[in-house]
Amino acid sequence: MTYQAIRAAAGRTRHVRPVALAAAAMVGAAGLAACGPAGDDDTYTLHYTTYSNPTSDQSRAVQRWADEVEHRTDGGVTVRFHYSESLVDADEAVRASQDGRADLAQVGSIYAASDLAMFTVIELPFETNNPEVQMTAIMRLYEENQTYRDDFERQGVRFLFPIPLGSAVLGTKRPVENVGDLRGRSIRSGGLMSEVMLAVGANPVAMTANDIYESMERGVVDGYTALAVANLSTFGLAKTTPYLTDPGVGAYSSSIVVVNEEVYQSMPDRYQQALQAASDNAIANGLEEMDAAARIACEELKASGTEFGSFPEDQVADWKERADIADRWVARYERQGYDARSVLEDYRRIIDEETPRSDYSAPLEACMKGEVR
């Protein structure tokens, strides 16, 4: 059965339960729309909270989804965007979409450990260097692994689609020719990438991406990771990074879009189907937007004289074994009562199944080969 067929079958088994929803009242966010009991004549304004700015590739991907939903519902469902944490902070996204401050939310895996712990499996390094495969795995896990899905249901949110980030890069002020060169260097990082850095003796420093440029200039950090090529122009790094290395970590993080389950269930069937149909196109749209952003960054990197490099495969394999992050991730969450082993096994199974089906080439690889797509 195809993924689309699985999603369609799952949708048919869920029962719509009309719910009267009052608009959330909060300082600085007046005017959130109220949705009444579902009916064919209802219109919905869904408020979307995101930490991304309006022109980022991630926002553009969601804008395309929103346009498609509006078209498929003949204007019955529209989305109002609240960019750059103007509605709620990034780490509040799940709770905000649960308690009514937002209807839709971008949830970054780096912020999700306390709310959607099993979603963080997609941060595990060295699993895949193909963002398309990673995103497909994020979608399929929601349908195929109950432990993974339970997190969303407990929070009262429904997963709609993933947004790509790409493969991790390592930007530095001084060259790094091998993994050992990272020892003792302060590297901006986050999420499980911080554990990756610790495994080779680097000093991971937590900071927002907006602070990297100034921190590099002032010498607070020697470099950065937990970013992809497509992010570099957004944060002013494509023109100011002397050395850019592919560390071999691969896909390291992602974001997802979730919707409040009661809002979703209050909608007529045809609106629900429109949201799901648009979500089925989101991977392709997201990759297109990420590639466009990466192309701009690649051109800027080359124009500024950035030197590219990569770590030898045998060093990367040794790094993965030394870090042992996957087993430690399982142990951490099994102590909390999760069947984390099943989530990891299904994640790896899906990656194995999807890899031969994908001919997608990650932007980092293309840029390092001198290809501007």
CORGIPE-V397069 format. One record per residue. N is the residue number from 1. RES is the residue in one small letter. SS is DSSP state (H for helix, E for strand, L for the rest). D_CENTER is the distance of its C-alpha to the mean C-alpha in Angstrom with 1 decimal. Layout:
# CORGIPE-V397069
N&RES&SS&D_CENTER, N&RES&SS&D_CENTER
This chain:
# CORGIPE-V397069
1&m&L&26.0, 2&t&L&23.2, 3&y&H&19.7, 4&q&H&20.9, 5&a&H&24.1, 6&i&H&22.5, 7&r&H&20.4, 8&a&H&23.6, 9&a&H&25.7, 10&a&H&23.4, 11&g&H&23.6, 12&r&H&27.4, 13&t&H&27.8, 14&r&L&26.2, 15&h&L&28.8, 16&v&L&28.4, 17&r&L&29.9, 18&p&L&30.8, 19&v&L&29.9, 20&a&L&31.2, 21&l&L&28.6, 22&a&L&29.8, 23&a&L&27.9, 24&a&L&26.5, 25&a&L&28.6, 26&m&L&27.2, 27&v&L&28.2, 28&g&L&26.7, 29&a&L&25.1, 30&a&L&28.2, 31&g&L&28.2, 32&l&L&25.4, 33&a&L&26.7, 34&a&L&28.4, 35&c&L&28.1, 36&g&L&31.3, 37&p&L&32.2, 38&a&L&30.9, 39&g&L&33.2, 40&d&L&33.4, 41&d&L&34.2, 42&d&L&31.4, 43&t&L&29.0, 44&y&E&25.7, 45&t&E&23.9, 46&l&E&20.4, 47&h&E&19.2, 48&y&E&15.5, 49&t&E&14.3, 50&t&L&11.6, 51&y&L&11.6, 52&s&L&11.2, 53&n&L&14.7, 54&p&L&16.3, 55&t&L&16.5, 56&s&L&13.0, 57&d&H&11.7, 58&q&H&8.7, 59&s&H&11.6, 60&r&H&13.8, 61&a&H&11.8, 62&v&H&12.0, 63&q&H&15.6, 64&r&H&16.5, 65&w&H&15.4, 66&a&H&17.5, 67&d&H&20.4, 68&e&H&20.5, 69&v&H&20.7, 70&e&H&23.4, 71&h&H&25.2, 72&r&H&25.2, 73&t&L&26.5, 74&d&L&29.0, 75&g&L&27.8, 76&g&L&27.7, 77&v&E&24.0, 78&t&E&22.7, 79&v&E&19.7, 80&r&E&20.3, 81&f&E&17.6, 82&h&E&17.6, 83&y&L&15.9, 84&s&L&15.5, 85&e&L&15.8, 86&s&L&19.2, 87&l&L&19.1, 88&v&L&17.6, 89&d&L&15.9, 90&a&H&12.2, 91&d&H&13.4, 92&e&H&15.5, 93&a&H&13.1, 94&v&H&13.7, 95&r&H&17.4, 96&a&H&17.8, 97&s&H&16.8, 98&q&H&19.1, 99&d&H&22.0, 100&g&L&22.3, 101&r&L&21.3, 102&a&L&18.6, 103&d&L&18.3, 104&l&E&14.7, 105&a&E&11.8, 106&q&E&8.2, 107&v&E&7.1, 108&g&E&5.2, 109&s&H&6.1, 110&i&H&8.5, 111&y&H&10.2, 112&a&L&10.4, 113&a&L&13.1, 114&s&L&16.0, 115&d&L&14.8, 116&l&L&12.7, 117&a&H&14.0, 118&m&H&13.7, 119&f&H&9.9, 120&t&H&10.0, 121&v&H&11.8, 122&i&H&8.9, 123&e&H&9.2, 124&l&L&12.8, 125&p&L&14.1, 126&f&L&16.6, 127&e&L&15.5, 128&t&L&14.6, 129&n&L&14.5, 130&n&L&13.6, 131&p&H&10.1, 132&e&H&11.8, 133&v&H&13.1, 134&q&H&9.9, 135&m&H&8.5, 136&t&H&12.0, 137&a&H&12.2, 138&i&H&9.5, 139&m&H&11.7, 140&r&H&14.9, 141&l&H&14.5, 142&y&H&14.6, 143&e&H&17.9, 144&e&H&19.4, 145&n&L&19.0, 146&q&H&20.5, 147&t&H&19.5, 148&y&H&15.8, 149&r&H&16.7, 150&d&H&19.1, 151&d&H&16.6, 152&f&H&15.5, 153&e&H&19.2, 154&r&H&20.4, 155&q&H&18.3, 156&g&L&19.6, 157&v&E&16.3, 158&r&E&15.5, 159&f&E&12.2, 160&l&E&12.3, 161&f&E&9.6, 162&p&E&6.1, 163&i&E&5.0, 164&p&L&5.5, 165&l&L&5.9, 166&g&L&9.0, 167&s&E&11.4, 168&a&L&12.5, 169&v&E&15.5, 170&l&E&18.3, 171&g&E&20.2, 172&t&E&23.6, 173&k&L&26.9, 174&r&L&29.0, 175&p&L&28.7, 176&v&L&27.4, 177&e&L&29.0, 178&n&L&28.2, 179&v&H&26.1, 180&g&H&29.1, 181&d&H&28.9, 182&l&H&26.0, 183&r&L&28.4, 184&g&L&29.1, 185&r&L&26.8, 186&s&E&24.6, 187&i&E&21.0, 188&r&E&18.3, 189&s&E&15.5, 190&g&L&13.3, 191&g&L&12.0, 192&l&H&13.5, 193&m&H&14.1, 194&s&H&16.9, 195&e&H&18.6, 196&v&H&18.4, 197&m&H&20.2, 198&l&H&22.7, 199&a&L&23.7, 200&v&L&25.3, 201&g&L&26.9, 202&a&L&24.6, 203&n&E&24.2, 204&p&E&20.6, 205&v&E&20.5, 206&a&E&18.0, 207&m&L&17.6, 208&t&L&15.4, 209&a&H&14.6, 210&n&H&17.3, 211&d&H&19.8, 212&i&H&19.5, 213&y&H&21.9, 214&e&H&24.7, 215&s&H&24.2, 216&m&H&24.7, 217&e&H&27.7, 218&r&H&29.3, 219&g&L&28.8, 220&v&L&26.8, 221&v&L&24.5, 222&d&L&25.4, 223&g&E&22.0, 224&y&E&18.2, 225&t&E&15.3, 226&a&E&11.7, 227&l&E&11.3, 228&a&L&11.4, 229&v&H&14.3, 230&a&H&12.8, 231&n&H&12.3, 232&l&L&15.9, 233&s&L&17.9, 234&t&L&16.1, 235&f&L&17.2, 236&g&L&20.5, 237&l&L&20.1, 238&a&L&20.8, 239&k&L&24.4, 240&t&L&24.9, 241&t&L&23.6, 242&p&L&26.7, 243&y&E&25.1, 244&l&E&21.9, 245&t&E&21.5, 246&d&E&19.4, 247&p&L&19.5, 248&g&L&18.8, 249&v&L&15.9, 250&g&L&13.7, 251&a&E&10.0, 252&y&L&9.1, 253&s&L&5.6, 254&s&L&2.0, 255&s&E&1.9, 256&i&E&5.3, 257&v&E&8.7, 258&v&E&11.6, 259&v&E&15.3, 260&n&E&18.2, 261&e&H&20.1, 262&e&H&23.5, 263&v&H&22.7, 264&y&H&21.6, 265&q&H&24.7, 266&s&H&26.9, 267&m&L&26.2, 268&p&L&28.7, 269&d&H&27.8, 270&r&H&27.5, 271&y&H&24.9, 272&q&H&22.8, 273&q&H&23.3, 274&a&H&22.3, 275&l&H&18.9, 276&q&H&18.4, 277&a&H&19.9, 278&a&H&17.6, 279&s&H&14.5, 280&d&H&16.1, 281&n&L&16.0, 282&a&H&12.4, 283&i&H&11.4, 284&a&H&14.4, 285&n&H&14.0, 286&g&H&10.5, 287&l&H&12.0, 288&e&H&15.0, 289&e&H&13.6, 290&m&H&11.7, 291&d&H&15.1, 292&a&H&17.0, 293&a&H&15.4, 294&a&H&15.8, 295&r&H&19.4, 296&i&H&20.3, 297&a&H&19.1, 298&c&H&20.9, 299&e&H&24.1, 300&e&H&24.0, 301&l&H&23.6, 302&k&H&26.5, 303&a&H&28.6, 304&s&L&28.4, 305&g&L&29.5, 306&t&L&26.5, 307&e&E&27.5, 308&f&E&25.1, 309&g&E&25.3, 310&s&E&23.9, 311&f&L&24.9, 312&p&L&27.3, 313&e&H&26.1, 314&d&H&28.5, 315&q&H&27.2, 316&v&H&23.6, 317&a&H&24.9, 318&d&H&26.9, 319&w&H&24.0, 320&k&H&22.0, 321&e&H&25.1, 322&r&H&25.9, 323&a&H&22.5, 324&d&L&22.6, 325&i&H&19.2, 326&a&H&18.7, 327&d&H&22.1, 328&r&H&21.7, 329&w&H&18.4, 330&v&H&20.5, 331&a&H&23.4, 332&r&H&21.7, 333&y&H&20.5, 334&e&H&23.6, 335&r&L&25.6, 336&q&L&23.8, 337&g&L&24.9, 338&y&L&21.9, 339&d&L&22.5, 340&a&H&19.8, 341&r&H&21.7, 342&s&H&21.4, 343&v&H&17.6, 344&l&H&17.6, 345&e&H&20.4, 346&d&H&18.8, 347&y&H&15.5, 348&r&H&17.9, 349&r&H&20.1, 350&i&H&17.7, 351&i&H&16.6, 352&d&H&20.3, 353&e&H&21.0, 354&e&H&18.4, 355&t&H&18.9, 356&p&L&22.4, 357&r&L&21.4, 358&s&L&19.1, 359&d&L&20.7, 360&y&L&17.6, 361&s&L&18.1, 362&a&L&15.4, 363&p&H&16.1, 364&l&H&17.0, 365&e&H&19.6, 366&a&H&21.1, 367&c&H&21.4, 368&m&H&23.1, 369&k&L&25.4, 370&g&L&26.5, 371&e&L&25.1, 372&v&L&23.9, 373&r&L&22.4
